[in-house]
């Protein structure tokens, strides 16, 4: 897709975007995800593994990224990809904003951008999943504000008392 936005001003802050990962993104993604305070160490490791897989295999990995930078330093990112064996369904595997940059519209902008990238790639349905734990209520509220609808809740999926909550958004055909 050639018409990708490359910069954005939110408030008084200037942000730029890039879509290819580089070696330094392993540390950047680790830092962003850790800064949120939501994830276990093994979950942080998985976020970094997706960067490593993209670096190793490129498009064949099935992982695509949108990385938001401020002054050349990554402050947020999304990772998404097509769901195998589906016609036009995609997962958003990760969307994370450095804690110091949250609550200023950056996450919503990044989600909207990710949706446009998925749509341009032929995606029609987007799925996101998150925890049902009480401390994840802000995350679930974020998805709902972005017009995602709860499609399923799988009790005790991650652990006793920790449900997997699956959201979906159907994109309009252009």
Buried (B, 14 or more C-beta within 10 A) or exposed (E): EEEEEEEBEBEEBEBBBBEEBEEEBBEBBBBBBBBBEBBEEEBBEBBBEBBBBBBEEEEEBBBBBBBBBBEEEBBBBBBBBBBEEEEBBBBBBBBBBBEEBBEEBBBBBBBEBBBBBBBEBEBBBBBBBBBBBEEBEEBBEBBEEBEBEEBEEEEEBBEEEBBBBBBBBEBEEE
